[in-house]
Amino acid sequence: MNFIKKTVKRLLGISNENVIERLKKKGLKVSTNFHMQQGCIIDDSHSYHIEIGNDVSLAPNVHILAHDASTWWFLEHTRIRNVKIGNRVFIGAGSIIMPGVTIGNNVIIGAGSVVTKDVPDNCIHAGNPARFLEHTDVYIAAEKARMNAENTFGEAFSEAQGVSLQNKEVLKQMAAKYGTAYLK
């Protein structure tokens, strides 16, 4: 089914690349090495209030909002606020970045988070509302220490490379044995 959806989107000219190019024409600022997975929404009507840095990844179904129309019925005006996302940022699946938020550099936002306040550099935030969990460099050092020759795998094991059923089983076994497996 996923293949059919991707094929239809490709034939109709609907892709993340086309969406981003259209939003850039409307004023969205996106630097290099930006990746956006399926289902992401970047505020279409106010994209010119959004700036995204280098090396940023949006997991599936991330929403980035620059406006808040809840004031319309009361003020006959919509609130608009700028959003800035720094460099080397990962935003987990299903997260929502609210208007007016600035996310610093070297940041990880956990899946399902609602980011309502600024996130400083080198931090991991998660939750609803998102809150500080730990510093990114501490987390990465701990993960690096857990990596070993048995639980760390190269690109041959990735879904993009057509990983075999046998290699999937090896990944599954090592994730069970060590609690985590690491895939390039």
NORJO-V481803 format. One record per backbone hydrogen bond with DSSP energy under -1.0 kcal/mol. CO is the residue of the C=O (numbers start at 1). NH is the residue of the N-H. E is the energy in kcal/mol with one decimal. If there is no record, write none. Layout:
# NORJO-V481803
co->CO nh->NH e->E
co->CO nh->NH e->E
This chain:
# NORJO-V481803
co->1 nh->5 e->-2.4
co->2 nh->6 e->-2.5
co->3 nh->7 e->-2.4
co->4 nh->8 e->-2.7
co->5 nh->9 e->-2.6
co->6 nh->10 e->-2.4
co->7 nh->11 e->-2.6
co->8 nh->12 e->-2.1
co->9 nh->14 e->-3.4
co->15 nh->19 e->-2.4
co->16 nh->20 e->-2.7
co->17 nh->21 e->-2.5
co->18 nh->22 e->-2.3
co->19 nh->23 e->-2.5
co->20 nh->24 e->-2.5
co->21 nh->25 e->-1.7
co->23 nh->28 e->-2.5
co->24 nh->27 e->-1.5
co->29 nh->52 e->-3.2
co->32 nh->55 e->-2.1
co->35 nh->58 e->-2.7
co->37 nh->40 e->-1.1
co->38 nh->61 e->-1.9
co->41 nh->64 e->-2.8
co->46 nh->49 e->-2.0
co->47 nh->50 e->-1.9
co->49 nh->83 e->-2.8
co->50 nh->29 e->-2.1
co->51 nh->85 e->-2.9
co->52 nh->31 e->-1.9
co->54 nh->88 e->-2.5
co->55 nh->89 e->-1.2
co->56 nh->35 e->-2.8
co->57 nh->91 e->-2.6
co->58 nh->37 e->-2.3
co->59 nh->62 e->-1.0
co->60 nh->94 e->-2.2
co->62 nh->41 e->-2.7
co->63 nh->97 e->-3.1
co->64 nh->43 e->-2.8
co->66 nh->81 e->-2.7
co->68 nh->79 e->-2.0
co->69 nh->72 e->-1.8
co->71 nh->75 e->-3.3
co->72 nh->76 e->-2.6
co->79 nh->68 e->-2.6
co->83 nh->51 e->-2.1
co->84 nh->103 e->-3.3
co->85 nh->53 e->-1.9
co->87 nh->106 e->-2.6
co->88 nh->107 e->-1.0
co->89 nh->57 e->-2.5
co->90 nh->109 e->-2.9
co->91 nh->59 e->-2.7
co->92 nh->95 e->-1.6
co->93 nh->112 e->-2.4
co->95 nh->63 e->-2.5
co->96 nh->115 e->-3.0
co->97 nh->65 e->-2.9
co->98 nh->101 e->-1.4
co->101 nh->84 e->-2.0
co->102 nh->119 e->-2.6
co->103 nh->86 e->-2.2
co->105 nh->122 e->-2.9
co->107 nh->90 e->-2.1
co->108 nh->125 e->-2.1
co->109 nh->92 e->-2.8
co->110 nh->113 e->-1.4
co->113 nh->96 e->-2.7
co->114 nh->130 e->-2.8
co->115 nh->98 e->-2.4
co->119 nh->104 e->-2.7
co->123 nh->108 e->-1.8
co->124 nh->133 e->-3.1
co->125 nh->110 e->-2.8
co->126 nh->131 e->-2.2
co->127 nh->114 e->-2.3
co->131 nh->126 e->-2.0
co->134 nh->124 e->-2.4
co->135 nh->139 e->-2.0
co->136 nh->140 e->-2.8
co->137 nh->141 e->-2.0
co->138 nh->142 e->-2.0
co->139 nh->143 e->-2.4
co->140 nh->144 e->-2.7
co->141 nh->145 e->-1.9
co->151 nh->182 e->-3.3
co->153 nh->184 e->-2.0
co->154 nh->157 e->-1.9
co->155 nh->158 e->-2.2
co->158 nh->163 e->-1.0
co->159 nh->162 e->-1.7
co->164 nh->168 e->-2.3
co->165 nh->169 e->-2.0
co->166 nh->170 e->-1.9
co->167 nh->171 e->-2.5
co->168 nh->172 e->-2.4
co->169 nh->173 e->-2.6
co->170 nh->174 e->-2.5
co->171 nh->175 e->-2.3
co->172 nh->176 e->-1.9
co->173 nh->177 e->-2.6
co->174 nh->178 e->-2.6
co->175 nh->179 e->-1.3
co->182 nh->153 e->-3.0
